[in-house]
Amino acid sequence: ATVIGVNNRNLRTLSVDMTASRRLVGQIPPGTVAVAESGLRTSADLVELGAAGYHAFLIGEALVTTPEPGETLGRLLDGARSASGGVGTTVRGVVAGGA
């Protein structure tokens, strides 16, 4: 499968701008696995970007900066799964990595 990731982090300034994912999702070809990367901190972020067309998410900083990464990931996924029923999307994949 072809995978395209959209990084929300400006690699020059390290600032995060979620509009990158929103702006570029429409340019990802059909049949491609779309991955939203960086700056994802809340269940609402996952739901919004899942509804926009992303299939998976790379979450790093939100997990490595918490003392309980497993619990934090669980809360993110549970919240996204609960909320996504109302927008017709599901959380299908998360790649957790270091920042």
VMD Tcl script that builds the backbone (N, CA, C; Angstrom):
set m [mol new atoms 297]
animate dup $m
set s [atomselect $m all]
$s set {name element resname resid chain x y z} {
  {N N ALA 1 A 0.847 -1.192 0.000}
  {CA C ALA 1 A 0.000 0.000 0.000}
  {C C ALA 1 A 0.883 1.243 0.000}
  {N N THR 2 A 0.432 2.248 -0.692}
  {CA C THR 2 A 1.123 3.528 -0.688}
  {C C THR 2 A 0.692 4.308 0.541}
  {N N VAL 3 A 1.662 4.880 1.222}
  {CA C VAL 3 A 1.396 5.652 2.441}
  {C C VAL 3 A 1.966 7.051 2.254}
  {N N ILE 4 A 1.165 8.065 2.587}
  {CA C ILE 4 A 1.635 9.450 2.575}
  {C C ILE 4 A 1.364 10.046 3.944}
  {N N GLY 5 A 2.404 10.608 4.544}
  {CA C GLY 5 A 2.268 11.276 5.831}
  {C C GLY 5 A 2.343 12.781 5.660}
  {N N VAL 6 A 1.491 13.483 6.375}
  {CA C VAL 6 A 1.513 14.945 6.385}
  {C C VAL 6 A 1.973 15.379 7.767}
  {N N ASN 7 A 3.127 16.027 7.812}
  {CA C ASN 7 A 3.720 16.455 9.078}
  {C C ASN 7 A 3.212 17.848 9.430}
  {N N ASN 8 A 2.586 17.977 10.575}
  {CA C ASN 8 A 2.075 19.265 11.041}
  {C C ASN 8 A 3.154 20.109 11.710}
  {N N ARG 9 A 4.335 19.550 11.884}
  {CA C ARG 9 A 5.424 20.277 12.542}
  {C C ARG 9 A 6.335 20.904 11.488}
  {N N ASN 10 A 6.565 22.200 11.615}
  {CA C ASN 10 A 7.525 22.897 10.769}
  {C C ASN 10 A 8.912 22.476 11.250}
  {N N LEU 11 A 9.658 21.806 10.416}
  {CA C LEU 11 A 10.940 21.255 10.846}
  {C C LEU 11 A 12.026 22.316 10.998}
  {N N ARG 12 A 11.788 23.521 10.515}
  {CA C ARG 12 A 12.736 24.620 10.736}
  {C C ARG 12 A 12.531 25.271 12.096}
  {N N THR 13 A 11.252 25.522 12.438}
  {CA C THR 13 A 10.953 26.241 13.686}
  {C C THR 13 A 10.469 25.313 14.796}
  {N N LEU 14 A 10.105 24.090 14.444}
  {CA C LEU 14 A 9.521 23.082 15.333}
  {C C LEU 14 A 8.134 23.467 15.843}
  {N N SER 15 A 7.549 24.527 15.290}
  {CA C SER 15 A 6.180 24.888 15.658}
  {C C SER 15 A 5.215 23.913 14.982}
  {N N VAL 16 A 4.033 23.777 15.567}
  {CA C VAL 16 A 3.024 22.860 15.048}
  {C C VAL 16 A 1.831 23.666 14.555}
  {N N ASP 17 A 1.355 23.312 13.365}
  {CA C ASP 17 A 0.196 23.975 12.777}
  {C C ASP 17 A -0.682 22.901 12.144}
  {N N MET 18 A -1.811 22.630 12.772}
  {CA C MET 18 A -2.699 21.563 12.314}
  {C C MET 18 A -3.346 21.871 10.966}
  {N N THR 19 A -3.251 23.100 10.494}
  {CA C THR 19 A -3.864 23.416 9.201}
  {C C THR 19 A -3.156 22.701 8.053}
  {N N ALA 20 A -1.926 22.268 8.252}
  {CA C ALA 20 A -1.228 21.519 7.197}
  {C C ALA 20 A -2.022 20.268 6.832}
  {N N SER 21 A -2.439 19.510 7.827}
  {CA C SER 21 A -3.212 18.296 7.560}
  {C C SER 21 A -4.545 18.628 6.911}
  {N N ARG 22 A -5.212 19.642 7.408}
  {CA C ARG 22 A -6.510 20.021 6.842}
  {C C ARG 22 A -6.358 20.471 5.387}
  {N N ARG 23 A -5.328 21.223 5.111}
  {CA C ARG 23 A -5.121 21.800 3.787}
  {C C ARG 23 A -4.708 20.739 2.753}
  {N N LEU 24 A -3.924 19.768 3.145}
  {CA C LEU 24 A -3.319 18.848 2.184}
  {C C LEU 24 A -4.059 17.532 1.980}
  {N N VAL 25 A -4.998 17.192 2.841}
  {CA C VAL 25 A -5.658 15.889 2.733}
  {C C VAL 25 A -6.330 15.701 1.376}
  {N N GLY 26 A -6.858 16.754 0.801}
  {CA C GLY 26 A -7.526 16.646 -0.492}
  {C C GLY 26 A -6.591 16.336 -1.644}
  {N N GLN 27 A -5.295 16.485 -1.440}
  {CA C GLN 27 A -4.314 16.210 -2.490}
  {C C GLN 27 A -3.766 14.782 -2.429}
  {N N ILE 28 A -4.169 14.040 -1.420}
  {CA C ILE 28 A -3.703 12.657 -1.289}
  {C C ILE 28 A -4.562 11.777 -2.199}
  {N N PRO 29 A -3.937 11.015 -3.096}
  {CA C PRO 29 A -4.695 10.214 -4.067}
  {C C PRO 29 A -5.569 9.151 -3.396}
  {N N PRO 30 A -6.708 8.841 -4.006}
  {CA C PRO 30 A -7.563 7.757 -3.498}
  {C C PRO 30 A -6.772 6.451 -3.437}
  {N N GLY 31 A -7.083 5.637 -2.461}
  {CA C GLY 31 A -6.405 4.360 -2.298}
  {C C GLY 31 A -5.090 4.440 -1.558}
  {N N THR 32 A -4.712 5.648 -1.155}
  {CA C THR 32 A -3.477 5.867 -0.414}
  {C C THR 32 A -3.796 5.938 1.072}
  {N N VAL 33 A -2.965 5.332 1.894}
  {CA C VAL 33 A -3.129 5.447 3.343}
  {C C VAL 33 A -2.598 6.815 3.760}
  {N N ALA 34 A -3.482 7.650 4.278}
  {CA C ALA 34 A -3.124 9.008 4.693}
  {C C ALA 34 A -2.832 9.016 6.189}
  {N N VAL 35 A -1.647 9.512 6.562}
  {CA C VAL 35 A -1.223 9.549 7.960}
  {C C VAL 35 A -1.017 11.001 8.376}
  {N N ALA 36 A -1.725 11.433 9.408}
  {CA C ALA 36 A -1.514 12.765 9.987}
  {C C ALA 36 A -0.431 12.627 11.047}
  {N N GLU 37 A 0.583 13.480 10.966}
  {CA C GLU 37 A 1.750 13.351 11.833}
  {C C GLU 37 A 1.995 14.627 12.631}
  {N N SER 38 A 2.281 14.466 13.892}
  {CA C SER 38 A 2.751 15.536 14.785}
  {C C SER 38 A 1.654 16.502 15.209}
  {N N GLY 39 A 1.742 16.886 16.463}
  {CA C GLY 39 A 0.838 17.882 17.015}
  {C C GLY 39 A -0.514 17.356 17.436}
  {N N LEU 40 A -0.728 16.062 17.334}
  {CA C LEU 40 A -2.010 15.474 17.711}
  {C C LEU 40 A -2.006 15.251 19.216}
  {N N ARG 41 A -2.899 15.946 19.910}
  {CA C ARG 41 A -2.869 15.908 21.369}
  {C C ARG 41 A -4.188 15.482 22.001}
  {N N THR 42 A -5.283 15.575 21.251}
  {CA C THR 42 A -6.591 15.301 21.845}
  {C C THR 42 A -7.378 14.315 20.988}
  {N N SER 43 A -8.386 13.723 21.613}
  {CA C SER 43 A -9.297 12.852 20.875}
  {C C SER 43 A -9.979 13.626 19.760}
  {N N ALA 44 A -10.302 14.888 20.029}
  {CA C ALA 44 A -10.957 15.723 19.016}
  {C C ALA 44 A -10.077 15.878 17.778}
  {N N ASP 45 A -8.756 15.971 17.966}
  {CA C ASP 45 A -7.839 16.044 16.823}
  {C C ASP 45 A -7.973 14.792 15.959}
  {N N LEU 46 A -7.999 13.630 16.595}
  {CA C LEU 46 A -8.100 12.369 15.855}
  {C C LEU 46 A -9.428 12.264 15.119}
  {N N VAL 47 A -10.505 12.646 15.792}
  {CA C VAL 47 A -11.827 12.569 15.174}
  {C C VAL 47 A -11.912 13.518 13.982}
  {N N GLU 48 A -11.464 14.752 14.175}
  {CA C GLU 48 A -11.529 15.738 13.094}
  {C C GLU 48 A -10.741 15.283 11.873}
  {N N LEU 49 A -9.521 14.841 12.092}
  {CA C LEU 49 A -8.686 14.444 10.963}
  {C C LEU 49 A -9.128 13.109 10.367}
  {N N GLY 50 A -9.676 12.225 11.187}
  {CA C GLY 50 A -10.254 10.994 10.649}
  {C C GLY 50 A -11.435 11.301 9.739}
  {N N ALA 51 A -12.279 12.234 10.159}
  {CA C ALA 51 A -13.425 12.633 9.343}
  {C C ALA 51 A -12.971 13.320 8.057}
  {N N ALA 52 A -11.826 13.998 8.115}
  {CA C ALA 52 A -11.298 14.690 6.936}
  {C C ALA 52 A -10.716 13.719 5.912}
  {N N GLY 53 A -10.407 12.483 6.343}
  {CA C GLY 53 A -9.896 11.494 5.399}
  {C C GLY 53 A -8.623 10.788 5.803}
  {N N TYR 54 A -8.094 11.092 6.988}
  {CA C TYR 54 A -6.878 10.408 7.431}
  {C C TYR 54 A -7.226 9.034 7.971}
  {N N HIS 55 A -6.338 8.080 7.709}
  {CA C HIS 55 A -6.542 6.688 8.118}
  {C C HIS 55 A -5.745 6.310 9.358}
  {N N ALA 56 A -4.677 7.039 9.624}
  {CA C ALA 56 A -3.792 6.702 10.742}
  {C C ALA 56 A -3.147 7.983 11.252}
  {N N PHE 57 A -2.568 7.882 12.447}
  {CA C PHE 57 A -2.015 9.052 13.119}
  {C C PHE 57 A -0.692 8.689 13.770}
  {N N LEU 58 A 0.281 9.578 13.648}
  {CA C LEU 58 A 1.544 9.402 14.340}
  {C C LEU 58 A 1.520 10.339 15.541}
  {N N ILE 59 A 1.587 9.758 16.720}
  {CA C ILE 59 A 1.518 10.530 17.961}
  {C C ILE 59 A 2.818 10.300 18.711}
  {N N GLY 60 A 3.569 11.349 18.940}
  {CA C GLY 60 A 4.843 11.223 19.631}
  {C C GLY 60 A 4.888 12.043 20.896}
  {N N GLU 61 A 4.974 13.354 20.735}
  {CA C GLU 61 A 5.186 14.253 21.871}
  {C C GLU 61 A 4.128 14.101 22.961}
  {N N ALA 62 A 2.875 13.932 22.567}
  {CA C ALA 62 A 1.803 13.798 23.555}
  {C C ALA 62 A 2.008 12.570 24.440}
  {N N LEU 63 A 2.720 11.571 23.926}
  {CA C LEU 63 A 2.939 10.350 24.704}
  {C C LEU 63 A 4.259 10.357 25.460}
  {N N VAL 64 A 5.292 10.956 24.886}
  {CA C VAL 64 A 6.583 10.933 25.574}
  {C C VAL 64 A 6.690 12.006 26.653}
  {N N THR 65 A 5.755 12.940 26.677}
  {CA C THR 65 A 5.800 13.991 27.701}
  {C C THR 65 A 4.855 13.720 28.859}
  {N N THR 66 A 4.219 12.568 28.872}
  {CA C THR 66 A 3.322 12.213 29.966}
  {C C THR 66 A 3.951 11.088 30.784}
  {N N PRO 67 A 3.732 11.083 32.094}
  {CA C PRO 67 A 4.297 10.000 32.903}
  {C C PRO 67 A 3.615 8.648 32.665}
  {N N GLU 68 A 2.427 8.662 32.076}
  {CA C GLU 68 A 1.671 7.427 31.827}
  {C C GLU 68 A 1.275 7.343 30.353}
  {N N PRO 69 A 2.217 7.026 29.462}
  {CA C PRO 69 A 1.894 7.029 28.034}
  {C C PRO 69 A 0.813 6.026 27.642}
  {N N GLY 70 A 0.803 4.870 28.261}
  {CA C GLY 70 A -0.221 3.875 27.941}
  {C C GLY 70 A -1.611 4.365 28.287}
  {N N GLU 71 A -1.743 4.962 29.462}
  {CA C GLU 71 A -3.042 5.502 29.872}
  {C C GLU 71 A -3.451 6.666 28.986}
  {N N THR 72 A -2.496 7.518 28.650}
  {CA C THR 72 A -2.792 8.660 27.786}
  {C C THR 72 A -3.270 8.184 26.421}
  {N N LEU 73 A -2.583 7.203 25.846}
  {CA C LEU 73 A -2.997 6.659 24.559}
  {C C LEU 73 A -4.385 6.036 24.661}
  {N N GLY 74 A -4.629 5.299 25.729}
  {CA C GLY 74 A -5.944 4.697 25.931}
  {C C GLY 74 A -7.047 5.737 25.973}
  {N N ARG 75 A -6.799 6.841 26.691}
  {CA C ARG 75 A -7.799 7.913 26.769}
  {C C ARG 75 A -8.024 8.564 25.405}
  {N N LEU 76 A -6.937 8.788 24.666}
  {CA C LEU 76 A -7.072 9.366 23.322}
  {C C LEU 76 A -7.937 8.470 22.431}
  {N N LEU 77 A -7.627 7.192 22.414}
  {CA C LEU 77 A -8.363 6.263 21.558}
  {C C LEU 77 A -9.801 6.084 22.007}
  {N N ASP 78 A -10.013 5.921 23.311}
  {CA C ASP 78 A -11.378 5.758 23.814}
  {C C ASP 78 A -12.231 6.976 23.487}
  {N N GLY 79 A -11.672 8.162 23.706}
  {CA C GLY 79 A -12.406 9.387 23.409}
  {C C GLY 79 A -12.709 9.521 21.933}
  {N N ALA 80 A -11.746 9.179 21.098}
  {CA C ALA 80 A -11.950 9.275 19.649}
  {C C ALA 80 A -12.975 8.257 19.173}
  {N N ARG 81 A -12.904 7.049 19.693}
  {CA C ARG 81 A -13.879 6.026 19.290}
  {C C ARG 81 A -15.279 6.416 19.721}
  {N N SER 82 A -15.417 6.954 20.922}
  {CA C SER 82 A -16.731 7.375 21.415}
  {C C SER 82 A -17.292 8.505 20.568}
  {N N ALA 83 A -16.461 9.489 20.287}
  {CA C ALA 83 A -16.913 10.670 19.555}
  {C C ALA 83 A -17.092 10.402 18.068}
  {N N SER 84 A -16.324 9.479 17.500}
  {CA C SER 84 A -16.340 9.299 16.051}
  {C C SER 84 A -17.639 8.705 15.540}
  {N N GLY 85 A -18.396 8.049 16.387}
  {CA C GLY 85 A -19.670 7.494 15.952}
  {C C GLY 85 A -20.594 8.557 15.396}
  {N N GLY 86 A -20.487 9.761 15.909}
  {CA C GLY 86 A -21.349 10.842 15.458}
  {C C GLY 86 A -20.924 11.472 14.154}
  {N N VAL 87 A -19.704 11.218 13.700}
  {CA C VAL 87 A -19.251 11.847 12.460}
  {C C VAL 87 A -18.982 10.823 11.362}
  {N N GLY 88 A -19.316 9.582 11.605}
  {CA C GLY 88 A -19.191 8.567 10.569}
  {C C GLY 88 A -17.769 8.135 10.253}
  {N N THR 89 A -16.904 8.198 11.219}
  {CA C THR 89 A -15.532 7.763 10.995}
  {C C THR 89 A -15.103 6.891 12.162}
  {N N THR 90 A -14.039 6.171 11.979}
  {CA C THR 90 A -13.492 5.382 13.070}
  {C C THR 90 A -12.004 5.640 13.168}
  {N N VAL 91 A -11.490 5.454 14.338}
  {CA C VAL 91 A -10.049 5.536 14.525}
  {C C VAL 91 A -9.505 4.168 14.171}
  {N N ARG 92 A -8.687 4.092 13.117}
  {CA C ARG 92 A -8.223 2.813 12.604}
  {C C ARG 92 A -6.797 2.490 12.967}
  {N N GLY 93 A -5.964 3.492 13.153}
  {CA C GLY 93 A -4.578 3.167 13.426}
  {C C GLY 93 A -3.847 4.311 14.090}
  {N N VAL 94 A -2.966 3.973 14.960}
  {CA C VAL 94 A -2.130 4.968 15.616}
  {C C VAL 94 A -0.723 4.410 15.674}
  {N N VAL 95 A 0.238 5.214 15.288}
  {CA C VAL 95 A 1.637 4.858 15.446}
  {C C VAL 95 A 2.173 5.747 16.546}
  {N N ALA 96 A 2.586 5.162 17.629}
  {CA C ALA 96 A 3.126 5.940 18.745}
  {C C ALA 96 A 4.637 5.910 18.655}
  {N N GLY 97 A 5.224 7.082 18.661}
  {CA C GLY 97 A 6.667 7.147 18.541}
  {C C GLY 97 A 7.249 8.212 19.434}
  {N N GLY 98 A 8.550 8.256 19.499}
  {CA C GLY 98 A 9.232 9.253 20.308}
  {C C GLY 98 A 9.339 10.576 19.592}
  {N N ALA 99 A 9.446 11.627 20.384}
  {CA C ALA 99 A 9.578 12.972 19.807}
  {C C ALA 99 A 11.038 13.282 19.569}
}
mol reanalyze $m
mol bondsrecalc $m
mol representation Tube
mol addrep $m
